[in-house]
């Protein structure tokens, strides 16, 4: 599969061109129901009802499941809107509850809903509505197909507030943002936190988990595409969900060797294969954005040494994204 390229076409058709289990992580934001016109007769988001919108996204998700590796994850940024007429699927002026309906539908299709992340916007769009609260957040669904999947929490930990811990964090900041630690398939328990308390340690040496509320400002973009999510949001999803290196022979993520940090063995060393393949041949992890838009996912992937593939229905938006990516590469080279 050719990487670091944008394919123009309907995602429902283009996905058929991609091989099974060919991408390691998917980070995307599909068109929201009834919110914007993207200028194409076959666009998603122009459905007559929220149920039709969910139905179409379920079809897309079936293709995403096929191209995603068994250990991969899908990060889906979804916003909501209000009904103007009952035919849209809710009483007039009611929230359509699109993210919730989609999450339930994908769970019925076999996806595991691991998190419903709240993207809190400190600089939301102003609203003139006076009979309800302003909308200041969007939803990010973290979806996987298997109880055991790739997830690197250490790569997205937040530096501790304590000055002494912050100083240590700076001293270990050379740790590249990948540790390839897959989580287990059992029931979630705070065993690590309990062990830390028994040792009298108040914080993880690499910082705390960012949790499921992400306060990230919205992003500005001068191009015609007006639905861009911020680079920081895409970065966090990619760092946590996409390995930096993958074994060419078996597809297993490489992981970092363990080293002692404050009496704990943490995966902060050099990247090494996690499999028993003898070749040591690897490729970069591959991130797919099936609704590429302005190219933010590609920029985040490149910044952190991952390959990427984008799909975009609107040829003009695809060209804008290519220009934006090229300009960014010229600045950073």
Number of C-alpha atoms within 10 A of each C-alpha: 9 9 13 17 14 24 17 18 17 17 22 17 11 16 19 13 11 16 12 15 16 17 25 30 28 28 29 24 20 19 22 21 27 20 13 12 13 19 10 11 9 12 15 22 22 20 16 13 20 27 18 17 22 23 16 15 20 17 11 16 17 15 19 24 20 17 23 24 22 19 22 25 31 27 23 22 24 20 20 20 18 19 21 16 13 13 12 20 20 17 14 14 12 14 14 23 16 20 24 14 15 20 21 13 17 19 15 10 13 13 22 17 16 12 15 19 19 18 22 18 16 12 12 13 10 9 10 7 8 7 6 7 8 13 15 15 19 15 20 26 20 22 22 26 20 16 16 15 19 27 24 23 21 25 23 20 19 15 21 19 12 11 9 9 18 16 14 18 18 12 10 14 13 10 18 17 21 29 30 31 21 16 14 12 10 8 6 8 8 7 8 10 14 12 11 14 11 10 10 9 13 12 16 20 21 24 19 16 15 14 11 12 14 17 15 17 17 19 15 11 14 6 12 10 15 14 17 18 22 17 19 16 22 20 22 18 26 32 25 23 30 31 29 27 24 26 22 15 14 11 19 21 28 25 25 20 17 15 14 11 15 11 9 12 11 17 20 24 17 15 19 18 21 16 16 10 13 8 10 14 12 19 16 18 25 25 33 28 26 26 21 27 31 26 26 24 32 28 21 24 27 16 14 16 14 24 24 26 22 24 22 24 24 19 15 15 20 25 17 17 24 17 14 17 18 13 11 13 13 8 8 8 5
